[in-house]
Amino acid sequence: MTTWTKSAATAIVAVLALLGCGHKEEANAPGSQGGAQINAPGGNVIRIGHVAPLSGGDAHLGKDNENGARLAADEINAAGGVKLGDKTYRVEILGEDDKADPKEGTLAAQKLLDEGVVAVVGHLNSGSSIPASKIYNDAGVAQISPSTTAAKYTEQGFKTAFRVVANDIQQGTAMANYAINDFKAKSVAIIDDRTAYGQGLVDVVERVLKEHGVSVVAREYTDNKASDFNAILTKIRAKRPDVIIYGGMDDTAGPMAKQIRQLGVKAPLLAGDGTCSPEFIKLAGDGADILTCSRAGEAVEKLPKGAQFMAKYKAKFGSEVQIYAPYSYDAVYVIVDAIRRAGSVDRAAVAAAVATTDYDGLTGHISFDAKGDIKNGAISLFHVQGGQLNYLSTTR
């Protein structure tokens, strides 16, 4: 991916303006005062970026998020698009693959800015969202993540960073409380994958557990590409914890659960939203039913329009929803709602309108606090049984 400099982008936009590419308001380069009006020739397309891993171990989750965004755009266009004054706009999703890598995430962010997006849905992974958020902020472009849960994402003071899911302070606290109140845990072992998400999540869990007198008998580390956990799990087995807590994604949690079962470790596995997917069940095989997991939002299956959405999704894409497609779907609608309220595709105006969102979406009511966190975020808990994720409860 080639990253343009700000000066090069400005020069090219200026040339296009002189050539008269259709009648529209003056275009500004990314990051210039007032935002950019460079959505398409003729001014009839609103470009919304989407960034997630479309290759590598998290590709199934990235495609799931992108599918949710595309489903929303298709619905909006089928309903007549977005009317602003005497113009009607079609919504276009520009997708980028960040490979769940921070460096690739920043390259993807800059590429989308150069392509004239008015706002961005993404990124999926906290480790990619956090560095990219500075690039979007510098350009005055709203970034709405449907799945980034790391607390740091909205603690940087950026006015353009938003999320439609709860954060890991809420999620980690809910996980710790479940270990204490439902598993009656007196001791736990903790494993994390050293990512911004995995480590950040279990740091919260560990803090809350210790505050309640629970003993952490082991803290082990792996990485997000590992597949052999036998050495770590053998050490943990000797400690005999009541619960094993994991911070990481489903592509590593699946093999881990299988190996926990194979080694005869008796402790259940408690993990966060990155594991709470149908893909985990497939990867874990007969070890899947040791998992209890959280999701940083409402249980979509229990929402009034949840079943309808899941049926539409499967009919269109031929697969089940993994985790956060409903939230990327809502993020697109939030951006379009902001555009309509702003009466403009100006980046700065759209970002300001996103901040004042008051929208009833598929996943519930969406509004943001001063940091960009969703207000009154929910954490839902699930347990795997009979090859299915079975809903347990929701906390706020």
C-alpha positions as a Markdown table, in Angstrom:
| # | Residue | x | y | z |
|---|---|---|---|---|
| 1 | Met | 0.0 | 0.0 | 0.0 |
| 2 | Thr | 1.4 | 3.4 | -1.0 |
| 3 | Thr | 1.0 | 6.2 | 1.5 |
| 4 | Trp | 0.6 | 9.7 | -0.1 |
| 5 | Thr | 2.1 | 12.7 | 1.6 |
| 6 | Lys | -0.3 | 15.4 | 2.6 |
| 7 | Ser | 1.3 | 17.8 | 0.1 |
| 8 | Ala | 0.9 | 15.3 | -2.8 |
| 9 | Ala | -2.7 | 14.7 | -1.9 |
| 10 | Thr | -3.4 | 18.5 | -1.8 |
| 11 | Ala | -1.8 | 19.0 | -5.2 |
| 12 | Ile | -3.8 | 16.3 | -6.9 |
| 13 | Val | -7.1 | 17.5 | -5.4 |
| 14 | Ala | -6.3 | 21.0 | -6.6 |
| 15 | Val | -5.6 | 19.7 | -10.1 |
| 16 | Leu | -8.9 | 17.8 | -10.1 |
| 17 | Ala | -10.7 | 21.0 | -9.0 |
| 18 | Leu | -9.2 | 23.0 | -11.9 |
| 19 | Leu | -10.3 | 20.3 | -14.4 |
| 20 | Gly | -13.9 | 20.7 | -13.2 |
| 21 | Cys | -14.9 | 17.1 | -12.2 |
| 22 | Gly | -18.6 | 17.9 | -11.9 |
| 23 | His | -20.3 | 20.6 | -9.9 |
| 24 | Lys | -19.5 | 20.2 | -6.2 |
| 25 | Glu | -18.2 | 22.2 | -3.3 |
| 26 | Glu | -14.5 | 22.9 | -3.1 |
| 27 | Ala | -12.4 | 19.8 | -2.1 |
| 28 | Asn | -9.8 | 19.9 | 0.6 |
| 29 | Ala | -7.0 | 17.5 | 1.3 |
| 30 | Pro | -7.2 | 15.1 | 4.3 |
| 31 | Gly | -6.5 | 17.0 | 7.5 |
| 32 | Ser | -7.2 | 20.4 | 6.0 |
| 33 | Gln | -9.5 | 22.8 | 7.9 |
| 34 | Gly | -13.2 | 22.1 | 7.3 |
| 35 | Gly | -12.8 | 18.5 | 6.2 |
| 36 | Ala | -12.9 | 17.0 | 2.7 |
| 37 | Gln | -15.5 | 17.0 | 0.0 |
| 38 | Ile | -13.8 | 14.4 | -2.2 |
| 39 | Asn | -16.4 | 11.6 | -2.3 |
| 40 | Ala | -16.6 | 10.8 | -6.0 |
| 41 | Pro | -16.8 | 12.3 | -9.5 |
| 42 | Gly | -20.1 | 14.0 | -9.8 |
| 43 | Gly | -20.6 | 14.1 | -6.0 |
| 44 | Asn | -23.1 | 11.3 | -5.9 |
| 45 | Val | -21.3 | 8.8 | -3.8 |
| 46 | Ile | -20.6 | 8.8 | -0.1 |
| 47 | Arg | -17.5 | 6.7 | 0.6 |
| 48 | Ile | -17.3 | 5.1 | 4.0 |
| 49 | Gly | -14.2 | 3.1 | 4.9 |
| 50 | His | -14.0 | -0.2 | 6.6 |
| 51 | Val | -10.9 | -1.8 | 8.0 |
| 52 | Ala | -10.4 | -5.2 | 9.4 |
| 53 | Pro | -8.2 | -8.3 | 8.9 |
| 54 | Leu | -9.2 | -10.0 | 5.7 |
| 55 | Ser | -6.2 | -12.3 | 5.8 |
| 56 | Gly | -4.5 | -14.3 | 8.6 |
| 57 | Gly | -6.0 | -15.9 | 11.6 |
| 58 | Asp | -8.7 | -13.2 | 12.3 |
| 59 | Ala | -9.9 | -13.0 | 8.6 |
| 60 | His | -13.2 | -14.7 | 9.4 |
| 61 | Leu | -13.9 | -12.0 | 12.0 |
| 62 | Gly | -12.8 | -9.2 | 9.7 |
| 63 | Lys | -15.0 | -10.5 | 6.9 |
| 64 | Asp | -17.9 | -10.8 | 9.3 |
| 65 | Asn | -17.5 | -7.1 | 10.3 |
| 66 | Glu | -17.2 | -6.0 | 6.6 |
| 67 | Asn | -20.3 | -8.0 | 5.7 |
| 68 | Gly | -22.3 | -6.2 | 8.3 |
| 69 | Ala | -21.2 | -2.8 | 6.9 |
| 70 | Arg | -22.0 | -3.9 | 3.3 |
| 71 | Leu | -25.4 | -5.1 | 4.3 |
| 72 | Ala | -26.2 | -1.7 | 5.9 |
| 73 | Ala | -25.0 | 0.1 | 2.8 |
| 74 | Asp | -27.0 | -2.1 | 0.5 |
| 75 | Glu | -30.2 | -1.5 | 2.5 |
| 76 | Ile | -29.6 | 2.3 | 2.5 |
| 77 | Asn | -29.1 | 2.3 | -1.2 |
| 78 | Ala | -32.1 | 0.1 | -1.9 |
| 79 | Ala | -34.2 | 2.5 | 0.2 |
| 80 | Gly | -33.2 | 5.5 | -2.1 |
| 81 | Gly | -29.8 | 6.4 | -0.8 |
| 82 | Val | -29.0 | 9.6 | 1.2 |
| 83 | Lys | -30.7 | 12.8 | 0.1 |
| 84 | Leu | -28.9 | 16.1 | 0.8 |
| 85 | Gly | -30.6 | 19.2 | -0.7 |
| 86 | Asp | -31.1 | 18.5 | -4.4 |
| 87 | Lys | -28.6 | 15.6 | -4.5 |
| 88 | Thr | -29.1 | 11.9 | -3.8 |
| 89 | Tyr | -26.0 | 10.0 | -2.8 |
| 90 | Arg | -25.2 | 6.3 | -3.0 |
| 91 | Val | -23.3 | 4.8 | -0.1 |
| 92 | Glu | -20.1 | 2.9 | -1.0 |
| 93 | Ile | -18.0 | 0.8 | 1.4 |
| 94 | Leu | -14.3 | 0.9 | 0.7 |
| 95 | Gly | -12.7 | -2.1 | 2.5 |
| 96 | Glu | -9.1 | -2.5 | 3.5 |
| 97 | Asp | -7.2 | -5.4 | 5.0 |
| 98 | Asp | -5.0 | -4.5 | 8.0 |
| 99 | Lys | -4.0 | -8.1 | 8.7 |
| 100 | Ala | -4.6 | -7.4 | 12.4 |
| 101 | Asp | -1.2 | -5.6 | 12.3 |
| 102 | Pro | -0.7 | -2.1 | 13.8 |
| 103 | Lys | 1.6 | -1.0 | 11.0 |
| 104 | Glu | -0.8 | -2.3 | 8.3 |
| 105 | Gly | -3.6 | -0.5 | 10.1 |
| 106 | Thr | -1.9 | 2.9 | 9.8 |
| 107 | Leu | -1.2 | 2.3 | 6.1 |
| 108 | Ala | -4.9 | 1.3 | 5.6 |
| 109 | Ala | -6.1 | 4.4 | 7.4 |
| 110 | Gln | -4.0 | 6.7 | 5.3 |
| 111 | Lys | -5.0 | 5.0 | 2.1 |
| 112 | Leu | -8.7 | 5.5 | 2.9 |
| 113 | Leu | -8.1 | 9.1 | 3.7 |
| 114 | Asp | -6.4 | 9.5 | 0.3 |
| 115 | Glu | -9.4 | 7.8 | -1.4 |
| 116 | Gly | -11.8 | 10.4 | 0.1 |
| 117 | Val | -13.8 | 8.6 | 2.8 |
| 118 | Val | -16.1 | 10.7 | 4.9 |
| 119 | Ala | -15.8 | 8.4 | 7.9 |
| 120 | Val | -14.5 | 4.9 | 8.8 |
| 121 | Val | -16.0 | 1.8 | 10.4 |
| 122 | Gly | -13.2 | -0.1 | 12.1 |
| 123 | His | -10.7 | -1.3 | 13.0 |
| 124 | Leu | -11.6 | -4.7 | 14.3 |
| 125 | Asn | -8.6 | -5.3 | 16.6 |
| 126 | Ser | -7.6 | -2.9 | 19.4 |
| 127 | Gly | -3.9 | -3.1 | 18.4 |
| 128 | Ser | -4.7 | -1.8 | 14.9 |
| 129 | Ser | -7.4 | 0.7 | 15.9 |
| 130 | Ile | -5.3 | 2.6 | 18.5 |
| 131 | Pro | -2.5 | 3.7 | 16.2 |
| 132 | Ala | -4.9 | 4.3 | 13.3 |
| 133 | Ser | -7.0 | 6.6 | 15.5 |
| 134 | Lys | -4.4 | 9.3 | 15.5 |
| 135 | Ile | -4.3 | 9.4 | 11.7 |
| 136 | Tyr | -8.1 | 9.8 | 11.6 |
| 137 | Asn | -8.1 | 12.4 | 14.3 |
| 138 | Asp | -5.4 | 14.4 | 12.5 |
| 139 | Ala | -7.6 | 14.4 | 9.4 |
| 140 | Gly | -10.8 | 15.2 | 11.3 |
| 141 | Val | -12.5 | 11.9 | 10.2 |
| 142 | Ala | -14.9 | 10.0 | 12.5 |
| 143 | Gln | -13.8 | 6.5 | 13.3 |
| 144 | Ile | -16.5 | 4.2 | 14.7 |
| 145 | Ser | -15.2 | 0.8 | 15.8 |
| 146 | Pro | -17.7 | -2.0 | 16.0 |
| 147 | Ser | -15.3 | -4.2 | 18.0 |
| 148 | Thr | -12.3 | -2.4 | 19.6 |
| 149 | Thr | -12.7 | -2.9 | 23.3 |
| 150 | Ala | -9.3 | -1.8 | 24.7 |
| 151 | Ala | -9.9 | 1.1 | 27.1 |
| 152 | Lys | -6.9 | 3.1 | 25.7 |
| 153 | Tyr | -8.7 | 3.6 | 22.3 |
| 154 | Thr | -11.0 | 6.3 | 23.8 |
| 155 | Glu | -8.6 | 7.5 | 26.5 |
| 156 | Gln | -6.3 | 9.4 | 24.1 |
| 157 | Gly | -8.4 | 12.5 | 24.0 |
| 158 | Phe | -9.3 | 12.2 | 20.3 |
| 159 | Lys | -12.6 | 13.8 | 19.3 |
| 160 | Thr | -13.0 | 11.5 | 16.3 |
| 161 | Ala | -12.8 | 8.1 | 18.0 |
| 162 | Phe | -16.0 | 6.3 | 18.9 |
| 163 | Arg | -17.1 | 2.7 | 19.6 |
| 164 | Val | -20.5 | 1.1 | 19.6 |
| 165 | Val | -19.5 | -1.7 | 22.0 |
| 166 | Ala | -18.6 | -1.6 | 25.7 |
| 167 | Asn | -14.9 | -1.3 | 26.7 |
| 168 | Asp | -12.6 | -3.8 | 28.5 |
| 169 | Ile | -12.9 | -2.1 | 31.9 |
| 170 | Gln | -16.6 | -3.2 | 31.7 |
| 171 | Gln | -15.9 | -6.5 | 30.1 |
| 172 | Gly | -13.0 | -7.5 | 32.4 |
| 173 | Thr | -15.0 | -6.6 | 35.4 |
| 174 | Ala | -17.9 | -8.7 | 34.2 |
| 175 | Met | -15.6 | -11.6 | 33.6 |
| 176 | Ala | -14.0 | -11.3 | 37.0 |
| 177 | Asn | -17.4 | -11.1 | 38.7 |
| 178 | Tyr | -18.6 | -14.2 | 36.8 |
| 179 | Ala | -15.5 | -16.1 | 38.0 |
| 180 | Ile | -16.2 | -15.1 | 41.6 |
| 181 | Asn | -20.0 | -15.4 | 41.8 |
| 182 | Asp | -20.7 | -18.2 | 39.4 |
| 183 | Phe | -17.6 | -20.3 | 39.3 |
| 184 | Lys | -16.9 | -19.6 | 43.0 |
| 185 | Ala | -13.3 | -19.3 | 42.1 |
| 186 | Lys | -10.7 | -19.0 | 44.8 |
| 187 | Ser | -7.7 | -19.4 | 42.5 |
| 188 | Val | -7.2 | -18.7 | 38.7 |
| 189 | Ala | -4.5 | -19.0 | 36.1 |
| 190 | Ile | -4.3 | -16.3 | 33.5 |
| 191 | Ile | -2.9 | -16.5 | 29.9 |
| 192 | Asp | -2.7 | -13.6 | 27.4 |
| 193 | Asp | -1.5 | -13.3 | 23.9 |
| 194 | Arg | 0.5 | -10.0 | 24.5 |
| 195 | Thr | -1.7 | -8.0 | 22.2 |
| 196 | Ala | -3.3 | -4.6 | 23.2 |
| 197 | Tyr | -6.6 | -6.4 | 23.5 |
| 198 | Gly | -5.6 | -9.6 | 25.1 |
| 199 | Gln | -3.2 | -8.2 | 27.7 |
| 200 | Gly | -5.4 | -5.2 | 28.4 |
| 201 | Leu | -8.5 | -7.3 | 29.0 |
| 202 | Val | -6.9 | -9.8 | 31.5 |
| 203 | Asp | -5.1 | -7.0 | 33.3 |
| 204 | Val | -8.5 | -5.7 | 34.3 |
| 205 | Val | -9.7 | -9.2 | 35.2 |
| 206 | Glu | -6.6 | -9.8 | 37.3 |
| 207 | Arg | -7.0 | -6.5 | 39.2 |
| 208 | Val | -10.6 | -7.1 | 40.0 |
| 209 | Leu | -10.0 | -10.7 | 41.1 |
| 210 | Lys | -7.2 | -9.6 | 43.4 |
| 211 | Glu | -9.4 | -6.9 | 44.9 |
| 212 | His | -11.8 | -9.7 | 45.9 |
| 213 | Gly | -9.1 | -11.9 | 47.4 |
| 214 | Val | -8.9 | -14.4 | 44.5 |
| 215 | Ser | -5.4 | -15.9 | 44.2 |
| 216 | Val | -3.7 | -15.7 | 40.7 |
| 217 | Val | -1.6 | -18.9 | 40.8 |
| 218 | Ala | -0.1 | -18.4 | 37.3 |
| 219 | Arg | 0.2 | -15.6 | 34.7 |
| 220 | Glu | 1.4 | -17.1 | 31.4 |
| 221 | Tyr | 2.1 | -15.5 | 28.0 |
| 222 | Thr | 1.7 | -16.7 | 24.5 |
| 223 | Asp | 1.3 | -14.9 | 21.2 |
| 224 | Asn | -1.5 | -14.4 | 18.7 |
| 225 | Lys | -0.1 | -16.9 | 16.2 |
| 226 | Ala | 0.6 | -19.8 | 18.6 |
| 227 | Ser | -1.0 | -23.2 | 18.2 |
| 228 | Asp | 0.8 | -25.3 | 20.8 |
| 229 | Phe | 0.0 | -24.5 | 24.4 |
| 230 | Asn | 1.0 | -27.8 | 26.0 |
| 231 | Ala | 4.0 | -26.4 | 27.9 |
| 232 | Ile | 2.0 | -23.6 | 29.4 |
| 233 | Leu | -1.0 | -25.8 | 30.2 |
| 234 | Thr | 1.2 | -28.5 | 31.8 |
| 235 | Lys | 2.6 | -25.8 | 34.2 |
| 236 | Ile | -1.0 | -24.6 | 34.9 |
| 237 | Arg | -2.3 | -28.1 | 35.5 |
| 238 | Ala | 0.2 | -28.5 | 38.4 |
| 239 | Lys | -1.2 | -25.3 | 40.0 |
| 240 | Arg | -4.8 | -26.7 | 40.0 |
| 241 | Pro | -6.6 | -23.4 | 39.4 |
| 242 | Asp | -10.4 | -23.2 | 39.7 |
| 243 | Val | -10.6 | -21.3 | 36.4 |
| 244 | Ile | -8.3 | -20.6 | 33.5 |
| 245 | Ile | -8.8 | -17.1 | 32.0 |
| 246 | Tyr | -7.6 | -16.2 | 28.5 |
| 247 | Gly | -7.1 | -12.9 | 26.8 |
| 248 | Gly | -6.9 | -13.5 | 23.0 |
| 249 | Met | -8.9 | -14.5 | 19.9 |
| 250 | Asp | -10.8 | -17.5 | 18.8 |
| 251 | Asp | -8.1 | -18.8 | 16.4 |
| 252 | Thr | -5.8 | -19.4 | 19.4 |
| 253 | Ala | -8.5 | -20.2 | 22.0 |
| 254 | Gly | -9.9 | -23.1 | 20.0 |
| 255 | Pro | -6.7 | -25.1 | 19.9 |
| 256 | Met | -6.0 | -24.1 | 23.6 |
| 257 | Ala | -9.4 | -25.5 | 24.7 |
| 258 | Lys | -8.8 | -28.7 | 22.8 |
| 259 | Gln | -5.4 | -29.1 | 24.5 |
| 260 | Ile | -6.9 | -28.3 | 28.0 |
| 261 | Arg | -9.2 | -31.2 | 27.5 |
| 262 | Gln | -6.5 | -33.5 | 26.1 |
| 263 | Leu | -4.2 | -32.8 | 29.1 |
| 264 | Gly | -7.0 | -33.5 | 31.6 |
| 265 | Val | -7.0 | -30.1 | 33.1 |
| 266 | Lys | -10.2 | -29.8 | 35.1 |
| 267 | Ala | -10.6 | -26.0 | 35.1 |
| 268 | Pro | -13.2 | -24.3 | 32.9 |
| 269 | Leu | -12.0 | -21.6 | 30.4 |
| 270 | Leu | -13.3 | -18.1 | 30.8 |
| 271 | Ala | -12.5 | -15.7 | 27.9 |
| 272 | Gly | -13.5 | -12.4 | 26.3 |
| 273 | Asp | -15.3 | -11.4 | 23.2 |
| 274 | Gly | -12.6 | -12.4 | 20.7 |
| 275 | Thr | -13.3 | -16.0 | 21.5 |
| 276 | Cys | -17.1 | -15.9 | 21.6 |
| 277 | Ser | -17.8 | -17.1 | 18.1 |
| 278 | Pro | -19.0 | -20.2 | 16.1 |
| 279 | Glu | -15.4 | -20.4 | 14.7 |
| 280 | Phe | -14.1 | -21.2 | 18.2 |
| 281 | Ile | -16.5 | -24.1 | 18.5 |
| 282 | Lys | -15.3 | -25.5 | 15.2 |
| 283 | Leu | -11.6 | -25.1 | 16.2 |
| 284 | Ala | -12.0 | -26.5 | 19.7 |
| 285 | Gly | -13.8 | -29.7 | 18.7 |
| 286 | Asp | -14.7 | -31.7 | 21.8 |
| 287 | Gly | -13.0 | -29.2 | 24.0 |
| 288 | Ala | -15.5 | -26.4 | 23.1 |
| 289 | Asp | -17.8 | -26.9 | 26.0 |
| 290 | Ile | -15.3 | -25.8 | 28.6 |
| 291 | Leu | -15.7 | -22.2 | 27.4 |
| 292 | Thr | -17.7 | -19.4 | 29.0 |
| 293 | Cys | -17.2 | -16.2 | 27.1 |
| 294 | Ser | -18.3 | -12.6 | 27.1 |
| 295 | Arg | -19.4 | -10.2 | 24.3 |
| 296 | Ala | -19.1 | -6.4 | 24.7 |
| 297 | Gly | -22.7 | -5.7 | 23.8 |
| 298 | Glu | -26.3 | -7.0 | 23.9 |
| 299 | Ala | -27.0 | -10.6 | 22.9 |
| 300 | Val | -28.2 | -9.9 | 19.3 |
| 301 | Glu | -30.3 | -13.1 | 19.4 |
| 302 | Lys | -32.3 | -11.6 | 22.2 |
| 303 | Leu | -33.0 | -8.2 | 20.5 |
| 304 | Pro | -36.3 | -7.4 | 18.8 |
| 305 | Lys | -34.8 | -7.4 | 15.3 |
| 306 | Gly | -31.9 | -9.8 | 16.0 |
| 307 | Ala | -33.3 | -12.9 | 14.5 |
| 308 | Gln | -34.4 | -11.0 | 11.4 |
| 309 | Phe | -30.9 | -9.6 | 11.0 |
| 310 | Met | -29.2 | -13.0 | 11.4 |
| 311 | Ala | -31.6 | -14.5 | 8.8 |
| 312 | Lys | -30.8 | -11.6 | 6.3 |
| 313 | Tyr | -27.1 | -12.0 | 6.9 |
| 314 | Lys | -27.2 | -15.8 | 6.2 |
| 315 | Ala | -29.3 | -15.4 | 3.1 |
| 316 | Lys | -26.9 | -12.8 | 1.7 |
| 317 | Phe | -23.5 | -14.2 | 2.6 |
| 318 | Gly | -24.3 | -17.9 | 3.1 |
| 319 | Ser | -22.7 | -18.0 | 6.6 |
| 320 | Glu | -23.5 | -17.4 | 10.2 |
| 321 | Val | -22.8 | -14.2 | 12.1 |
| 322 | Gln | -19.5 | -14.6 | 14.0 |
| 323 | Ile | -19.5 | -11.8 | 16.5 |
| 324 | Tyr | -19.7 | -8.1 | 15.6 |
| 325 | Ala | -21.3 | -7.9 | 12.2 |
| 326 | Pro | -24.5 | -6.4 | 13.8 |
| 327 | Tyr | -22.3 | -3.6 | 15.3 |
| 328 | Ser | -20.5 | -2.7 | 12.0 |
| 329 | Tyr | -24.0 | -2.7 | 10.5 |
| 330 | Asp | -25.2 | -0.2 | 13.1 |
| 331 | Ala | -21.9 | 1.9 | 12.7 |
| 332 | Val | -22.8 | 2.5 | 9.0 |
| 333 | Tyr | -26.3 | 3.6 | 10.0 |
| 334 | Val | -24.8 | 5.9 | 12.7 |
| 335 | Ile | -22.6 | 7.6 | 10.1 |
| 336 | Val | -25.4 | 8.0 | 7.6 |
| 337 | Asp | -27.6 | 9.4 | 10.4 |
| 338 | Ala | -24.8 | 11.9 | 11.2 |
| 339 | Ile | -24.5 | 12.9 | 7.5 |
| 340 | Arg | -28.3 | 13.5 | 7.3 |
| 341 | Arg | -28.3 | 15.6 | 10.5 |
| 342 | Ala | -25.2 | 17.6 | 9.4 |
| 343 | Gly | -26.8 | 18.1 | 5.9 |
| 344 | Ser | -23.3 | 17.7 | 4.6 |
| 345 | Val | -20.6 | 15.2 | 3.6 |
| 346 | Asp | -17.9 | 17.5 | 5.1 |
| 347 | Arg | -15.7 | 15.4 | 7.3 |
| 348 | Ala | -15.6 | 17.8 | 10.2 |
| 349 | Ala | -19.3 | 18.3 | 10.1 |
| 350 | Val | -20.0 | 14.6 | 10.0 |
| 351 | Ala | -17.5 | 13.9 | 12.9 |
| 352 | Ala | -19.2 | 16.6 | 15.0 |
| 353 | Ala | -22.6 | 15.1 | 14.3 |
| 354 | Val | -21.5 | 11.6 | 15.2 |
| 355 | Ala | -20.6 | 13.0 | 18.6 |
| 356 | Thr | -24.2 | 14.0 | 19.2 |
| 357 | Thr | -25.7 | 10.7 | 18.0 |
| 358 | Asp | -29.0 | 9.7 | 19.5 |
| 359 | Tyr | -30.0 | 6.7 | 17.4 |
| 360 | Asp | -32.0 | 3.5 | 17.9 |
| 361 | Gly | -30.2 | 0.8 | 16.1 |
| 362 | Leu | -30.3 | -3.0 | 15.7 |
| 363 | Thr | -28.1 | -3.4 | 18.7 |
| 364 | Gly | -30.0 | -1.0 | 20.9 |
| 365 | His | -29.9 | 2.7 | 21.7 |
| 366 | Ile | -26.6 | 4.4 | 20.6 |
| 367 | Ser | -25.2 | 7.6 | 22.0 |
| 368 | Phe | -21.7 | 8.5 | 23.1 |
| 369 | Asp | -20.1 | 10.0 | 26.1 |
| 370 | Ala | -17.5 | 12.8 | 26.0 |
| 371 | Lys | -14.7 | 10.2 | 25.4 |
| 372 | Gly | -16.5 | 8.4 | 22.5 |
| 373 | Asp | -17.6 | 5.4 | 24.5 |
| 374 | Ile | -21.1 | 4.1 | 24.0 |
| 375 | Lys | -23.3 | 5.1 | 26.9 |
| 376 | Asn | -24.7 | 2.3 | 29.1 |
| 377 | Gly | -22.7 | -0.4 | 27.3 |
| 378 | Ala | -23.7 | -4.0 | 27.9 |
| 379 | Ile | -21.7 | -7.2 | 28.5 |
| 380 | Ser | -23.4 | -10.5 | 27.6 |
| 381 | Leu | -22.2 | -13.9 | 28.7 |
| 382 | Phe | -22.4 | -17.2 | 26.9 |
| 383 | His | -21.5 | -20.8 | 27.5 |
| 384 | Val | -20.8 | -23.4 | 24.9 |
| 385 | Gln | -23.0 | -26.5 | 25.1 |
| 386 | Gly | -24.1 | -28.9 | 22.5 |
| 387 | Gly | -22.1 | -27.2 | 19.8 |
| 388 | Gln | -23.9 | -23.9 | 20.4 |
| 389 | Leu | -23.2 | -20.6 | 22.1 |
| 390 | Asn | -26.0 | -20.5 | 24.8 |
| 391 | Tyr | -26.9 | -17.1 | 26.2 |
| 392 | Leu | -26.5 | -16.8 | 30.0 |
| 393 | Ser | -27.0 | -13.1 | 31.1 |
| 394 | Thr | -26.4 | -9.5 | 30.3 |
| 395 | Thr | -24.9 | -6.9 | 32.7 |
| 396 | Arg | -24.3 | -3.1 | 32.5 |
